[in-house]
């Protein structure tokens, strides 16, 4: 990987985690752009599951950008070992991102984008849930505390990669690895529902 691309990649990843979106439109015709998060909350049905936002999965005092204070990526040229060092530090920092232990065992409801892990015919029982469109697919994985490994009690039919979905279930603090990225949480899904895109 060229260093200049590494700098751009690192900068883009930090923007995504900070909540910036609108990188590039996805060519598949989806209404979402790479890096876009689900916005607004449709009318909520009565539920025993507390709705949580992705930001609540991150300890309030943890900011991955802090590790890169004083690093001016814009001034780095090809062949600069500082860029590769920064990228390696980012990957290690994100793989070991801290969790919110008070959420362990909580009954939660959260909306995100689906990445199927294993498909049997047209059914999916395990998938990753990520906070923004394109995560792990069009851009590198977010920090582990922004990836949830979901195991559904009932297999889901006709689920496609990056489908937006509500998932309700019991959240656990449990690290896991997959070919798409490292997750810091596991959710036993009791119910799922498509996410309805609010009017723009």
Beta strands, then each sheet from edge to edge (+ up, - down):
strand 1: 50-51
strand 2: 107-120
strand 3: 123-130
strand 4: 147-157
strand 5: 164-178
strand 6: 181-194
sheet 1: 1+ 2+ 3- 4+ 6+ 5-
end
